[in-house]
Amino acid sequence: MKNHQIMIILIMIFGMIFYNIILVFEMPESMMGWVMSDIILTLYLSYLIDTFIRGSKKPNMS
């Protein structure tokens, strides 16, 4: 498996664990929605920044 595939699987596992922890503490549905949307937004922005940084590097063809 490639590194990004392992990272995606780990993120999914940690996401499921975090979601179950939130359910254990019985947070209100509205607060749980805000927390989940913040986590998803953070992961998406991290992906965009990572893609921008790695995509801007050009291989040296000399």
Buried (B, 14 or more C-beta within 10 A) or exposed (E): EEEEEEEEEEEEEEBEEEEEEBEEEEBEEEEBEEBBEEBEEEEEEEEEEEEEEEEEEEEEEE
